[in-house]
């Protein structure tokens, strides 16, 4: 278990890294998608890199690349302000982002041998130190970075950003620009653009679509909601063998027409619901994250858009239906919710944000799944791509019912998806048994082999 790996981290004092050159002093408005309550928090990511014999000091290189990147992404060097009606803007002060240099008495091989290259990471709070006051949404640095050298010559790069500024795709653009500068480029390969007005409300504020993800819901208690129990975080690996076993639970035509993420997400939703044993009449929700960049045709976003440009469509079913009906039922609901996100849906959504006071999504009975496999491509030059790159925790902020799926490769070369899950202790035990029951029966019926 990853919890058996312990080590010490020695940190230098946090410092502010400002843009390498003078940048405009101005006020920039965020979009109405950026400003919703459910994005007003800081989200952490973490990346592990192997030693390179050709590499110089990673701390100096990353610090320099960060300063160069902030010249082009200068709003990140500013501070968020809140105006009338909770309207957010960035005061582009150029003050900079927080940066921490550290060293740890542990090697990357030790992480691998202890099966610790997955959330929850041992000593995570030491690998991304929470500087006092830095998690506030307003008037604080919008980004925190920590680079930790390892005994083996590798390093850990961890970052935390104010989610109101960017989504996973936007952060990926920022980090890839840092990679460009780390490799000696003189400018970003993809030029960043602000364009937040493209996702802001327009008069008249017409809400033309149903957005059940923002329902104001009466709370129906769960019979076994785990109150008073310890919350447990654990990651699960889904490779070719596991995905094949899940697909055999579906009609062939549906299995062949569904993506890995659609299939896995619906499977997790159903089995997680079985594990938490809710009131059979409770409304259970699967919240999906759908990148809307390719949905906007009338006023398309530039490739360098780094703001939040996604929706939270939701699949809904009573607990009894979800747990008693076959997996096909959950999968069809998930696909229907995903396909509901269109350009009209997004225009309706930004108007809803204004008319409803920028609400948060409804979290009661909800399980949120986000595909952040994009982080596997953050390659820092001669250090190559990360051994692990993705979200650093099971659960997000104050919402444990969230799983951020990342790409993974085992020591034996097997590739797959890692899914961090956070549940009450007894529910986690039941969840593990549900997975074991599915995979053991499927593997044994197929002679222990995947097709």
C-alpha positions, 0 to 999 in steps of 0.5 A: 500500500502507498501509505507504507512509503514514508520520507522527509521533504525539506523545503525552501521558503516560498517565493513569488515568480513574476513575469520575465518581462513587463506585462500590461497592468489591466483588469480582465473579466472572467466568463460566466462559466468561470465564475460559477460557485463550483469552480471557486476553489484550487485544484492540485495536479502532480507529475513524476519525472525520471532522472536524465543523464543529459539534464541540468538542475530541474528547479532552475530550468522550471523556475526560468520557464515559469517566468517566461510563460507568465509573460504570455499568460500574464493574468495568472500573475495577477489576483482575482477580485469580486465586483457587484453581483459576484462578478469576477475579474483578474487584476493583472498586477504582475505580482507573480505566482508562488514557487517552492523549491524542495528536496526529498530523501526518496527515489522514484523506484521506491514509489514504484516498488511500494505501488505509490504512483497513484492517489492518494500519494504518500506525504502529498501535503509535503509535495505540494505545501499549502502556504498559509492563506494561499487557498483563498479564491480572492486576492491571493496568488492564482497558482502555486508550484513546487519542484521537489528533487529526488535522491535518484536525480528525478523530480516531482513537479506539483502545481495548484491553480485557482479553477476559476482561471482554467480547466484541465485543457487550459492548464495543459496549455499553460504547462505545455508552454512551460515545456516549450521554454524549458526546451529553449523555444523563444515563444509558445507553440500555441499562442494563448488568448483570453476571449472570455467574452465568448462564454459570457451572457448576452441580453436577453438572458434566454435559458433555452435548455434544461440544466438539471445539474443545477437543480435546487434539490430537497435532501433525501437521506441515505440509509447507509450514508457513512456519516461518522465513518472515516473516508478512505481514498484508493485508486483502481487500475483498469487495463485491457483485461478489466475493460474487456470484462466490463464490456462483456456485461453489455450488448455487443452493439452498445459495447462496440459503439461506446468509448472506454470512458463512457463504459468505465464511467457508467460501470463505476457509477452503478457499482459505487451506488451499490456500495454506498447502499442509498435509499432505493428512492434516492435520486442518484446523479452522474456528473460528466465533464464535457469539453465544449471547445469543439461545440462552439461553431458560431463564435469558435474559441481559438486553440489557445483559449485557456479558460473554463470551457466545459459543461456538467451534464448529468445523468439521473436515476433512482438508486433502485433502478440503477442498481437492479437494472443491467449496466446497459441502463446506466451507460445509455443514460450517460451517453444521452447526458454527454450528447446533450451538450451542444452550442445551444446548450452552452449559450443557455448555460451562460445565461443561467449563470447570470439569472441564477446567481452563478450557482454550484452544481447539485452534489447531493447523491452525485458522483462526478467523473472527469477525464484528465488523461491529457496531463500524461503528455506534459513532457519537460524536454529531456526529462520526457513525459511523466511517469505519472501525471494527473490529479493528486487526490481522491476526491476534489476539494470539499467534494469527495464524490469526484474521480479524475481519471488519468493515464497509467502504465504499470512497471510491466508495460501494461497501459490503462486508466487509474481511477481514484475513488473516495468512499466511507470505509465500509462502502469502500470495502463493498466497492472492492468486493463488487469489482472483484466479483465482476472481474473474477467471474469474467476472467474465470469464464474466459479461462483467465484471459481477455479476448 
